[in-house]
Amino acid sequence: MARGVAWFRMRRLVTRPWLVFVGFSLLLGCSARTPPPRPTRVADQVVVPPAILAIVGAPDRSPEDRALDAGRHPAEMLAFFGVQPGMKVAEIGAGGGYTTELLARAVGPTGVVYGQNNKFVLNRFAEKPWSTRLQKPVMSRVVRVDREFDDPLPPETHDLDAVFIVLFYHDTVWQGTDRAKMNAAVFQALKPGGIYAIIDHSARPGSGTGETKTLHRIEEQNVRDEVEAAGFQLVAAASFLRNPADPRDWNDSPGAAAERRGTSDRFVLKFVKPVS
């Protein structure tokens, strides 16, 4: 009886070749060397401490900065990346200093912030607003850094707690930056366990770095690959700047975005320099 059942099952398998195909396909899939997707912890909700709410709500912040808050979510940014009093941090591509001032307020009088811009950005956009902002008393703990992106921080800058690039990584692409050198310099400047914080505008899938100048967007996976190649580990991503309704087909640079400024789909990535 047992032999009869076995023969019946084998006959069914042979007369149904699609079962054989599926079986071999599963075996091949299991043995393929395609690496599994890298796990990423997504922070759907960021808990903002009262101290950070007070920083963002400070009455001496300018009306111009406050007008940007709705589209930038500065409280969630500071909380997600864990900026605290006494930290040593840097911002690459500080521009006019919106984020730099927030960092200065967050690290307080015992901390320090390095704010970097290159010659092109200063001459084209930022010199006047950046210089004016640096005169504010709250910016007394900010060190102005005028250097190129290939080597963005002074050699004496080391053991930083965090380095930020906010809505600017894509600009380093079209400006011809050697990003491998830039990311290596950031890695060198951070202490073990230090954070590399990157926020940028999402490009359409498959566009890579091709729309960094035309639409001021970059594909998230490109940023991940480049930063991880420098030795960083991606430990978390946040969703507070995501906008699934964004078709990602329009120019979100500040001058071109107009009334749509602050509505682009943006990724928020937290990388760390490994402790060992």
C-alpha positions as CSV (number, residue, x, y, z in Angstrom):
1,M,0.0,0.0,0.0
2,A,2.8,2.4,1.0
3,R,4.6,1.7,-2.3
4,G,1.4,2.4,-4.2
5,V,1.0,5.8,-2.5
6,A,4.6,6.8,-3.2
7,W,4.2,5.8,-6.9
8,F,1.0,7.9,-7.1
9,R,2.7,11.0,-5.6
10,M,5.7,10.6,-7.9
11,R,3.5,10.3,-11.0
12,R,1.6,13.5,-10.0
13,L,4.9,15.3,-9.7
14,V,6.2,14.1,-13.1
15,T,2.9,14.9,-14.9
16,R,2.9,18.4,-13.4
17,P,6.3,19.9,-14.5
18,W,5.4,23.3,-13.1
19,L,5.8,21.8,-9.6
20,V,9.3,20.8,-10.5
21,F,10.0,24.3,-11.8
22,V,8.7,25.9,-8.7
23,G,10.7,23.6,-6.5
24,F,14.0,24.3,-8.3
25,S,13.2,28.0,-8.3
26,L,12.8,28.0,-4.5
27,L,16.0,26.1,-4.1
28,L,17.9,28.5,-6.3
29,G,16.4,31.5,-4.5
30,C,17.5,30.2,-1.2
31,S,21.0,29.6,-2.4
32,A,21.4,32.9,-4.2
33,R,24.1,35.3,-2.8
34,T,22.0,38.4,-3.1
35,P,22.4,40.2,0.2
36,P,19.3,40.7,2.4
37,P,17.9,44.2,2.7
38,R,19.7,46.3,5.3
39,P,17.4,46.8,8.3
40,T,16.5,50.3,9.1
41,R,14.6,51.4,12.2
42,V,12.0,54.0,11.2
43,A,10.9,56.5,13.8
44,D,7.3,57.2,13.0
45,Q,6.9,59.5,15.9
46,V,9.7,61.5,17.5
47,V,9.2,62.5,21.2
48,V,10.3,66.1,21.6
49,P,11.4,67.1,25.1
50,P,10.2,70.4,26.6
51,A,13.7,71.8,26.4
52,I,13.8,71.5,22.6
53,L,10.3,72.9,22.3
54,A,11.6,75.9,24.3
55,I,14.5,76.3,21.9
56,V,12.3,76.3,18.8
57,G,9.8,78.7,20.5
58,A,12.5,81.1,21.7
59,P,11.0,84.7,21.3
60,D,14.3,86.0,19.9
61,R,14.2,83.8,16.8
62,S,13.6,85.8,13.6
63,P,10.2,85.9,11.9
64,E,11.9,84.6,8.8
65,D,13.2,81.5,10.6
66,R,9.8,80.9,12.2
67,A,8.1,81.0,8.8
68,L,10.3,78.0,7.7
69,D,9.5,75.9,10.8
70,A,6.3,74.4,9.5
71,G,8.1,72.8,6.5
72,R,11.3,72.0,8.4
73,H,10.1,70.5,11.7
74,P,13.2,71.7,13.6
75,A,12.0,70.3,17.0
76,E,11.7,66.8,15.6
77,M,15.1,67.1,13.9
78,L,16.9,68.2,17.1
79,A,15.1,65.5,19.1
80,F,15.7,62.7,16.6
81,F,19.4,63.3,16.3
82,G,19.7,63.8,20.1
83,V,21.4,67.2,20.2
84,Q,22.1,68.2,23.8
85,P,23.8,70.9,25.8
86,G,27.6,70.7,25.8
87,M,27.9,68.8,22.5
88,K,30.5,69.6,19.8
89,V,28.8,69.5,16.4
90,A,29.3,70.8,12.8
91,E,27.1,71.7,9.9
92,I,28.4,71.3,6.4
93,G,26.7,73.6,3.9
94,A,25.4,75.9,6.6
95,G,24.1,78.4,4.0
96,G,22.5,81.4,5.7
97,G,22.5,79.5,9.1
98,Y,18.9,78.5,9.8
99,T,19.9,75.1,11.1
100,T,23.2,76.3,12.6
101,E,21.4,78.7,14.9
102,L,19.1,76.0,16.1
103,L,22.2,73.8,16.8
104,A,23.9,76.7,18.7
105,R,20.8,77.1,20.9
106,A,20.6,73.4,21.5
107,V,24.3,72.9,22.5
108,G,24.2,75.9,24.7
109,P,27.1,78.0,26.1
110,T,29.1,74.9,26.9
111,G,29.0,73.5,23.4
112,V,30.4,74.5,20.1
113,V,29.1,74.5,16.5
114,Y,31.3,74.6,13.4
115,G,29.4,76.2,10.5
116,Q,31.0,75.5,7.1
117,N,30.4,77.0,3.7
118,N,32.5,77.0,0.6
119,K,33.5,79.9,-1.6
120,F,30.9,79.3,-4.3
121,V,28.0,79.2,-1.8
122,L,29.3,82.3,0.0
123,N,29.8,84.3,-3.1
124,R,26.6,83.2,-4.8
125,F,24.1,83.0,-1.9
126,A,25.2,83.1,1.7
127,E,27.8,85.7,2.6
128,K,25.4,88.5,3.6
129,P,22.8,86.5,5.5
130,W,25.5,84.3,7.1
131,S,27.6,87.2,8.2
132,T,24.6,89.0,9.6
133,R,23.4,86.0,11.5
134,L,26.8,85.5,13.1
135,Q,26.5,88.8,14.8
136,K,23.6,87.6,17.0
137,P,24.6,86.9,20.6
138,V,23.2,83.3,20.4
139,M,25.8,82.6,17.7
140,S,28.8,83.3,19.9
141,R,29.5,79.6,20.2
142,V,29.6,79.2,16.4
143,V,33.0,78.9,14.6
144,R,32.8,80.1,11.1
145,V,34.5,77.7,8.7
146,D,35.2,78.7,5.1
147,R,36.5,75.6,3.4
148,E,35.7,73.5,0.3
149,F,33.5,70.4,0.7
150,D,36.2,67.9,-0.2
151,D,37.9,68.8,3.1
152,P,35.2,70.7,5.0
153,L,36.5,70.8,8.6
154,P,39.8,72.2,10.1
155,P,42.4,69.5,10.9
156,E,42.1,70.4,14.6
157,T,38.4,69.5,14.6
158,H,38.0,66.1,16.1
159,D,35.9,64.1,18.5
160,L,32.7,65.7,17.3
161,D,29.4,64.4,18.6
162,A,27.6,65.0,15.3
163,V,27.9,66.4,11.8
164,F,24.9,67.6,9.9
165,I,24.2,68.1,6.2
166,V,20.7,69.4,5.9
167,L,19.1,69.7,2.4
168,F,22.6,70.1,0.9
169,Y,24.1,66.7,0.1
170,H,22.7,66.9,-3.4
171,D,24.4,70.3,-3.9
172,T,27.8,68.7,-3.3
173,V,27.1,66.5,-6.3
174,W,26.5,69.1,-8.9
175,Q,29.3,71.3,-7.5
176,G,31.7,68.5,-8.3
177,T,32.7,67.5,-4.8
178,D,34.8,64.4,-4.2
179,R,32.2,63.0,-1.8
180,A,34.3,60.0,-0.9
181,K,36.9,62.5,0.5
182,M,34.2,64.6,2.1
183,N,32.6,61.6,3.9
184,A,36.0,60.3,4.9
185,A,36.8,63.7,6.5
186,V,33.5,63.6,8.4
187,F,34.3,60.1,9.6
188,Q,37.7,61.3,10.8
189,A,36.2,64.3,12.6
190,L,33.6,62.4,14.6
191,K,34.2,60.5,17.8
192,P,33.4,56.8,17.9
193,G,29.7,56.6,18.2
194,G,29.3,60.1,16.7
195,I,26.3,60.8,14.4
196,Y,26.3,61.7,10.7
197,A,22.9,63.4,10.2
198,I,21.7,63.8,6.6
199,I,18.4,65.2,5.4
200,D,17.7,65.7,1.7
201,H,15.0,66.0,-0.9
202,S,13.9,62.6,-2.4
203,A,14.4,62.1,-6.2
204,R,12.4,59.8,-8.3
205,P,13.3,56.1,-8.2
206,G,16.1,55.3,-10.7
207,S,17.2,58.9,-11.1
208,G,20.2,58.5,-8.9
209,T,22.2,61.7,-8.9
210,G,20.9,62.8,-12.3
211,E,18.6,65.5,-11.0
212,T,20.7,67.1,-8.3
213,K,21.1,70.3,-10.3
214,T,17.9,70.5,-12.3
215,L,15.5,69.5,-9.5
216,H,17.8,69.7,-6.4
217,R,16.9,66.1,-5.4
218,I,18.9,63.0,-4.9
219,E,17.9,59.3,-4.6
220,E,18.1,58.1,-1.1
221,Q,19.9,54.9,-1.9
222,N,22.8,56.8,-3.5
223,V,23.3,58.7,-0.3
224,R,23.2,55.5,1.8
225,D,25.7,53.7,-0.4
226,E,28.2,56.6,-0.5
227,V,28.1,57.2,3.3
228,E,28.3,53.5,4.2
229,A,31.2,53.1,1.8
230,A,33.1,55.6,4.1
231,G,32.6,53.2,7.1
232,F,29.4,54.6,8.6
233,Q,26.5,52.4,9.7
234,L,22.9,53.4,9.1
235,V,21.1,53.0,12.4
236,A,17.7,54.8,12.0
237,A,15.5,56.8,9.6
238,A,12.7,59.2,10.5
239,S,9.5,59.9,8.6
240,F,8.5,63.3,9.9
241,L,9.5,65.0,6.6
242,R,8.0,62.4,4.3
243,N,5.3,63.5,1.9
244,P,4.0,60.5,-0.2
245,A,1.9,62.9,-2.3
246,D,5.0,64.6,-3.7
247,P,5.5,63.5,-7.3
248,R,9.2,64.4,-7.0
249,D,9.2,66.0,-10.4
250,W,9.6,69.7,-9.5
251,N,12.5,71.9,-8.5
252,D,12.5,72.3,-4.7
253,S,15.4,74.8,-4.4
254,P,14.3,77.7,-2.3
255,G,14.1,80.2,-5.1
256,A,12.2,77.9,-7.5
257,A,9.8,76.1,-5.1
258,A,7.9,79.3,-4.2
259,E,4.7,78.3,-2.3
260,R,5.6,74.7,-2.5
261,R,8.7,75.2,-0.4
262,G,8.7,72.8,2.6
263,T,6.4,70.3,1.0
264,S,8.9,68.0,-0.8
265,D,9.3,64.4,0.2
266,R,12.5,64.3,2.3
267,F,14.5,61.5,3.9
268,V,16.1,61.7,7.3
269,L,19.0,59.4,7.9
270,K,21.0,58.8,11.1
271,F,24.4,57.2,10.5
272,V,27.0,56.5,13.2
273,K,30.7,56.0,13.3
274,P,31.2,52.5,14.7
275,V,32.7,52.4,18.2
276,S,35.2,49.7,17.2
